[in-house]
Amino acid sequence: MKEMEIKVNGMVCGGCENRIKNALSTIDGVKNVEADHNTGVMKVSCEDSVNREVIEEKIDDIGFEVVKED
């Protein structure tokens, strides 16, 4: 099991948080998603086999922007 922290632009309310949680829960291996629109940070608990790029692509697909870290 691993945890990822991803910064996301575009979350402005609890509805945005729920939209992200619902979308990511459809990915096989994702166990838990916490999103906070106040900080713009989401935390994903998932199996080791889950690829970060798959999660980021899903976030982009539903209209939010992943902040790429240097």
Backbone bond lengths (Angstrom), bond angles and torsions (degrees), N, CA, C in turn:
res aa  C-N    CA-C-N  psi(-1)  N-CA   C-N-CA  omega(-1)  CA-C   N-CA-C  phi
1 M - - - 1.445 - - 1.527 108.41 -
2 K 1.326 115.51 138.11 1.463 119.11 176.98 1.520 109.60 -133.71
3 E 1.334 115.02 162.57 1.449 121.10 177.78 1.516 108.53 -123.07
4 M 1.325 115.59 140.24 1.452 121.94 177.02 1.510 108.42 -124.02
5 E 1.310 115.96 143.37 1.454 121.45 173.20 1.527 106.57 -116.42
6 I 1.325 115.60 125.12 1.464 120.95 -175.71 1.519 108.85 -127.91
7 K 1.327 116.28 130.20 1.460 121.71 176.64 1.519 108.34 -87.95
8 V 1.352 115.39 132.46 1.458 120.99 -174.67 1.524 109.79 -129.71
9 N 1.336 116.76 130.46 1.459 122.05 173.10 1.524 109.18 -92.16
10 G 1.331 115.80 144.55 1.460 119.97 174.08 1.511 115.02 107.85
11 M 1.330 118.05 -10.02 1.466 119.88 176.32 1.529 107.83 -78.73
12 V 1.325 117.22 119.74 1.467 120.01 -177.51 1.524 113.35 -122.05
13 C 1.338 117.32 -7.85 1.466 119.24 -176.70 1.527 110.55 -158.83
14 G 1.321 115.06 176.46 1.456 120.89 177.45 1.519 112.63 -62.15
15 G 1.318 116.91 -30.96 1.463 120.55 177.41 1.521 111.48 -63.50
16 C 1.334 116.10 -38.27 1.462 120.54 176.73 1.530 110.33 -64.15
17 E 1.322 115.50 -42.54 1.463 120.15 177.83 1.519 110.24 -58.05
18 N 1.328 116.75 -47.32 1.462 120.87 -179.40 1.519 112.05 -64.45
19 R 1.312 116.94 -37.05 1.469 120.35 179.21 1.522 110.31 -62.14
20 I 1.326 116.26 -43.58 1.464 120.24 178.38 1.527 110.77 -66.37
21 K 1.329 116.97 -45.86 1.469 120.76 179.54 1.524 111.12 -57.70
22 N 1.328 116.62 -46.23 1.467 120.52 -178.81 1.519 111.65 -64.73
23 A 1.319 117.41 -41.47 1.466 120.73 -179.13 1.523 111.32 -65.88
24 L 1.317 116.96 -44.84 1.463 119.87 -176.90 1.521 112.11 -72.72
25 S 1.324 117.08 -25.98 1.466 118.80 179.39 1.525 112.20 -69.23
26 T 1.335 117.58 -11.63 1.469 120.50 177.38 1.524 111.99 -83.14
27 I 1.331 117.69 -8.58 1.466 121.52 179.34 1.522 108.78 -83.63
28 D 1.332 115.94 126.70 1.463 120.67 178.24 1.523 110.24 -58.82
29 G 1.314 116.72 129.79 1.449 122.08 176.94 1.517 114.26 98.84
30 V 1.349 117.39 -13.96 1.460 119.85 176.92 1.519 107.97 -79.65
31 K 1.333 116.39 123.73 1.461 121.86 -175.40 1.519 113.10 -100.34
32 N 1.349 117.30 -38.80 1.459 120.30 -177.23 1.518 109.46 -151.77
33 V 1.331 115.61 142.39 1.461 121.31 177.09 1.521 108.09 -132.01
34 E 1.321 115.92 129.67 1.454 122.21 172.94 1.515 106.91 -121.15
35 A 1.326 117.05 128.46 1.456 121.25 178.68 1.521 108.80 -127.76
36 D 1.328 116.06 140.76 1.458 121.03 -179.68 1.528 108.80 -130.18
37 H 1.335 115.66 108.82 1.461 118.92 -177.60 1.522 112.22 -69.06
38 N 1.327 118.14 -22.18 1.468 120.72 178.84 1.524 112.19 -68.51
39 T 1.315 116.50 -37.66 1.467 120.86 -179.37 1.521 112.30 -99.92
40 G 1.336 116.97 -17.67 1.458 120.56 -176.89 1.515 112.93 74.51
41 V 1.329 115.81 19.75 1.465 120.36 -177.12 1.519 110.08 -115.22
42 M 1.329 115.38 137.84 1.457 120.45 173.06 1.509 108.57 -123.83
43 K 1.329 114.30 147.44 1.458 121.31 178.75 1.521 108.01 -120.19
44 V 1.324 115.20 131.97 1.455 121.40 -178.26 1.519 109.34 -120.73
45 S 1.311 116.56 126.26 1.464 122.47 171.99 1.520 106.56 -102.84
46 C 1.331 115.86 127.33 1.464 118.58 -175.55 1.523 110.90 -153.62
47 E 1.311 114.37 168.88 1.454 120.69 175.84 1.522 109.01 -68.69
48 D 1.317 115.71 155.20 1.463 121.02 -177.93 1.526 112.73 -59.73
49 S 1.317 117.34 -24.48 1.466 121.13 -176.91 1.527 113.38 -76.05
50 V 1.330 118.21 -12.46 1.464 121.20 -177.74 1.525 109.44 -77.07
51 N 1.320 115.24 128.47 1.450 122.28 -177.71 1.528 110.61 -89.40
52 R 1.318 117.58 132.93 1.466 122.13 179.96 1.534 111.32 -56.99
53 E 1.324 117.47 -37.31 1.466 120.87 -178.50 1.527 111.66 -62.21
54 V 1.333 117.34 -34.70 1.465 121.15 178.20 1.528 109.96 -64.41
55 I 1.310 116.34 -42.00 1.463 120.93 178.88 1.523 110.37 -65.84
56 E 1.331 117.00 -46.14 1.455 120.55 -179.76 1.532 111.46 -62.60
57 E 1.320 116.95 -39.15 1.466 121.20 178.74 1.531 110.93 -63.58
58 K 1.323 117.34 -40.77 1.463 121.64 178.91 1.532 110.21 -63.56
59 I 1.333 116.89 -41.11 1.462 121.30 178.36 1.533 109.72 -61.82
60 D 1.326 116.62 -45.89 1.471 121.03 177.74 1.524 110.97 -61.32
61 D 1.329 117.01 -40.73 1.472 121.87 -177.58 1.525 112.60 -61.00
62 I 1.335 117.69 -30.45 1.464 119.50 -178.12 1.529 112.60 -96.04
63 G 1.349 116.04 8.70 1.456 119.66 170.15 1.514 117.73 99.84
64 F 1.331 117.17 13.67 1.451 120.23 176.62 1.521 108.70 -110.07
65 E 1.323 116.71 162.61 1.456 120.98 -177.21 1.519 110.40 -114.16
66 V 1.326 115.61 124.74 1.463 120.95 175.88 1.520 107.61 -80.25
67 V 1.326 116.21 130.58 1.462 121.33 177.16 1.529 106.86 -84.41
68 K 1.310 115.66 116.36 1.468 120.90 -179.58 1.516 109.27 -78.34
69 E 1.323 115.28 132.52 1.455 120.65 179.86 1.521 109.04 -93.38
70 D 1.315 115.01 145.30 1.469 119.85 -179.84 1.507 111.97 -78.09
